[in-house]
Amino acid sequence: VPGTRPMVSLALPMILANVTQELGWMLEPGIHDRTLDTCVDEVFSLFLDGERQVLHEHAAPDGSKIDCFEGRLLNPGHGIEAMWFIMDIAERRKDGSLAGRAVDVVLKTLELGWDAGPGGVFYFLDSQGHPPQQLEWDQKLWWVHVETLVALLKAYRLSGREACWSWFERVHAYTWGHFPDPEFGEWFGYLNRRGEVLLPLKGGKWKGCFHVPRGLYLCLREFEKLGAGPMHKDSS
């Protein structure tokens, strides 16, 4: 849009990384590998805050940080989800260094994004600690937590780091204690900061049949893989 700040978004390379892997069977090897290389490079070179080791949602096209609402915006759920996409690439390539880098970002994001009082992962944060522009910044959302569970299990399996398992137990307890509807099933999507149901709808424009079944399926797959190899914890 003419007259606006030129910015690029984390959403494009992170989703492209996932879609490319899902469609890898129908892509030419050269296109597949080049696309994944580009995605990994863009995620870390453009959006990573080198000091905090968390991912910004937006950056200037050259990767420089922009001091405005959009430039300071952090979406912990997005950053964590992007990292399990990167872990999949690292596992495919047997690249322990890349996997370790992704694990570091997941842990740093949780340290910054976890609400120490009532628990849960914030929806949005400002990287400099300023009030975010989004009025819903302190809500706790279903997809953020289920994607975090996937990322932590992958991180634990690939790294064996105790911090990953400790965080998994914490996020697991919060998730299953707040989002599932014990009376009618399915999950609530939107909680307030205290963990109370804010919106009782279970399906709408944004909350569809995607994150929960995919997340639970991927968690099951991770436990199956953990069970096939050396276990650090009892997966029961």
C-alpha positions as CSV (number, residue, x, y, z in Angstrom):
1,V,0.0,0.0,0.0
2,P,1.6,3.3,-1.0
3,G,2.7,5.5,1.8
4,T,2.9,2.8,4.4
5,R,5.9,1.3,6.1
6,P,7.5,-1.5,4.0
7,M,7.3,-4.7,6.1
8,V,7.4,-8.4,5.6
9,S,5.5,-10.9,7.7
10,L,6.7,-14.1,9.5
11,A,3.4,-15.7,8.5
12,L,4.6,-16.3,4.9
13,P,7.9,-18.2,5.3
14,M,6.6,-20.2,8.4
15,I,3.5,-21.5,6.6
16,L,5.4,-22.0,3.3
17,A,7.9,-24.2,5.2
18,N,5.1,-26.4,6.5
19,V,3.2,-26.6,3.2
20,T,6.4,-27.4,1.3
21,Q,7.0,-30.4,3.5
22,E,3.4,-31.6,3.2
23,L,3.6,-31.4,-0.6
24,G,7.1,-32.6,-0.9
25,W,6.1,-35.8,-2.6
26,M,4.8,-33.9,-5.6
27,L,7.5,-31.2,-5.9
28,E,10.8,-31.6,-7.8
29,P,13.7,-32.1,-5.4
30,G,15.4,-28.9,-6.4
31,I,12.3,-26.8,-5.8
32,H,11.6,-28.5,-2.5
33,D,15.0,-28.1,-1.1
34,R,15.5,-24.5,-2.3
35,T,12.2,-23.5,-0.9
36,L,13.0,-24.9,2.5
37,D,16.4,-23.3,2.5
38,T,14.8,-19.9,1.8
39,C,12.2,-20.4,4.5
40,V,14.7,-21.3,7.1
41,D,17.0,-18.4,6.1
42,E,14.1,-15.8,6.1
43,V,12.7,-17.0,9.5
44,F,16.0,-16.5,11.3
45,S,17.6,-13.7,9.3
46,L,14.6,-11.4,9.1
47,F,12.5,-12.1,12.2
48,L,14.7,-13.4,15.0
49,D,15.5,-11.0,17.8
50,G,19.2,-12.0,18.3
51,E,19.2,-10.6,21.9
52,R,16.0,-12.2,23.2
53,Q,16.0,-15.2,20.8
54,V,12.3,-14.7,20.0
55,L,10.6,-14.1,16.7
56,H,9.0,-10.8,15.7
57,E,5.9,-10.9,13.6
58,H,7.1,-8.2,11.2
59,A,10.4,-6.7,10.0
60,A,11.7,-4.4,7.3
61,P,12.5,-6.2,4.0
62,D,16.2,-6.1,4.9
63,G,15.6,-7.6,8.3
64,S,16.0,-4.5,10.4
65,K,13.7,-4.0,13.3
66,I,11.0,-1.3,13.1
67,D,10.1,0.7,16.1
68,C,6.3,0.8,15.8
69,F,3.4,-1.3,17.0
70,E,3.7,-3.8,14.1
71,G,7.5,-3.9,14.3
72,R,7.6,-4.7,18.0
73,L,4.8,-7.2,17.8
74,L,5.4,-10.7,19.2
75,N,2.9,-13.6,18.8
76,P,4.3,-16.4,21.0
77,G,2.0,-19.0,19.5
78,H,3.2,-18.1,16.0
79,G,6.8,-18.2,16.9
80,I,6.5,-21.5,18.7
81,E,4.5,-23.1,15.8
82,A,7.1,-21.9,13.3
83,M,9.8,-23.6,15.3
84,W,8.3,-27.0,15.1
85,F,8.1,-26.6,11.4
86,I,11.8,-25.8,11.5
87,M,12.4,-28.9,13.7
88,D,10.7,-31.0,11.1
89,I,13.1,-29.7,8.5
90,A,16.1,-30.2,10.8
91,E,15.0,-33.8,11.5
92,R,14.6,-34.5,7.8
93,R,18.1,-33.2,7.1
94,K,19.6,-34.7,10.3
95,D,20.8,-31.2,11.2
96,G,21.2,-31.2,15.0
97,S,22.4,-27.6,15.0
98,L,19.3,-26.3,13.3
99,A,17.1,-28.4,15.7
100,G,18.9,-27.0,18.7
101,R,18.5,-23.5,17.4
102,A,14.7,-24.0,17.1
103,V,14.5,-25.5,20.6
104,D,16.3,-22.5,22.0
105,V,13.7,-20.2,20.5
106,V,10.8,-22.2,21.8
107,L,12.2,-22.1,25.4
108,K,13.0,-18.4,25.2
109,T,9.6,-17.6,23.8
110,L,7.9,-19.5,26.7
111,E,10.0,-17.7,29.2
112,L,8.9,-14.4,27.8
113,G,5.3,-15.3,26.9
114,W,4.1,-17.4,29.9
115,D,1.8,-15.5,32.2
116,A,3.5,-16.2,35.6
117,G,0.4,-15.4,37.7
118,P,-2.7,-17.3,36.4
119,G,-0.7,-19.3,33.9
120,G,-1.1,-19.7,30.1
121,V,0.6,-18.2,27.1
122,F,-0.2,-14.6,26.2
123,Y,-1.7,-14.0,22.7
124,F,0.4,-10.9,21.9
125,L,3.3,-9.0,23.5
126,D,5.3,-6.0,22.7
127,S,9.0,-6.8,22.4
128,Q,9.9,-3.7,24.3
129,G,7.3,-4.1,27.1
130,H,5.0,-1.4,25.8
131,P,1.2,-1.9,25.7
132,P,0.4,-3.9,22.6
133,Q,-2.0,-2.4,20.1
134,Q,-4.2,-5.5,20.2
135,L,-6.8,-5.2,22.9
136,E,-7.0,-9.0,23.1
137,W,-3.3,-9.3,23.9
138,D,-3.7,-11.0,27.3
139,Q,-6.3,-13.6,26.2
140,K,-5.3,-17.3,26.3
141,L,-6.2,-19.1,23.0
142,W,-6.6,-22.7,22.2
143,W,-4.4,-22.9,19.2
144,V,-1.5,-21.3,20.9
145,H,-1.4,-23.9,23.6
146,V,-2.0,-27.0,21.5
147,E,0.8,-25.9,19.0
148,T,3.1,-25.3,22.0
149,L,2.5,-28.9,23.2
150,V,3.5,-30.2,19.7
151,A,6.6,-28.1,19.7
152,L,7.7,-29.1,23.2
153,L,7.3,-32.8,22.5
154,K,9.3,-32.5,19.3
155,A,11.9,-30.4,21.1
156,Y,12.2,-32.9,23.9
157,R,12.5,-35.9,21.6
158,L,15.1,-34.2,19.4
159,S,17.1,-32.7,22.2
160,G,16.4,-34.6,25.4
161,R,16.5,-31.4,27.3
162,E,14.8,-31.5,30.7
163,A,13.5,-28.0,30.3
164,C,11.4,-29.1,27.3
165,W,9.7,-31.8,29.4
166,S,9.2,-29.5,32.3
167,W,7.5,-26.9,30.1
168,F,5.4,-29.6,28.4
169,E,4.0,-30.7,31.8
170,R,3.2,-27.2,32.7
171,V,1.5,-26.3,29.4
172,H,-0.2,-29.7,29.3
173,A,-1.8,-29.1,32.8
174,Y,-3.0,-25.7,31.9
175,T,-4.4,-26.7,28.5
176,W,-6.3,-29.7,29.7
177,G,-7.5,-27.9,32.8
178,H,-9.0,-25.0,30.9
179,F,-9.9,-25.5,27.2
180,P,-11.9,-28.8,26.9
181,D,-15.6,-28.6,27.7
182,P,-16.2,-31.3,30.3
183,E,-19.9,-31.3,29.7
184,F,-20.4,-31.2,25.9
185,G,-16.9,-32.0,24.6
186,E,-14.8,-30.1,22.1
187,W,-12.7,-27.2,23.2
188,F,-13.4,-23.6,24.1
189,G,-11.2,-21.3,22.1
190,Y,-11.0,-18.0,24.0
191,L,-10.2,-17.5,27.7
192,N,-9.6,-14.3,29.5
193,R,-6.3,-13.7,31.3
194,R,-7.6,-15.5,34.5
195,G,-8.3,-18.6,32.4
196,E,-12.1,-18.2,32.4
197,V,-14.1,-18.9,29.3
198,L,-14.5,-15.6,27.5
199,L,-16.4,-16.8,24.4
200,P,-18.3,-20.1,24.6
201,L,-18.4,-20.5,20.8
202,K,-16.5,-23.6,19.6
203,G,-16.6,-22.8,15.9
204,G,-16.4,-19.6,14.0
205,K,-14.5,-17.7,11.4
206,W,-11.1,-18.4,13.2
207,K,-11.7,-21.4,15.3
208,G,-12.4,-24.4,13.0
209,C,-11.6,-28.1,13.0
210,F,-7.9,-27.8,12.5
211,H,-5.5,-27.0,15.4
212,V,-7.0,-29.4,17.9
213,P,-7.2,-32.6,15.9
214,R,-3.9,-31.9,14.1
215,G,-2.2,-31.1,17.4
216,L,-3.5,-34.1,19.2
217,Y,-2.5,-36.4,16.3
218,L,1.0,-34.9,16.2
219,C,1.4,-35.3,19.9
220,L,0.4,-39.0,19.6
221,R,3.0,-39.4,16.9
222,E,5.7,-37.9,19.0
223,F,4.9,-40.2,21.9
224,E,5.0,-43.1,19.6
225,K,8.4,-42.0,18.4
226,L,9.6,-41.5,21.9
227,G,8.4,-45.0,22.8
228,A,10.5,-46.4,20.0
229,G,13.7,-45.0,21.3
230,P,15.5,-44.2,24.5
231,M,13.0,-42.6,26.9
232,H,13.8,-39.8,29.3
233,K,10.5,-39.9,31.0
234,D,7.6,-42.2,31.4
235,S,5.3,-41.3,28.5
236,S,2.2,-42.6,30.3
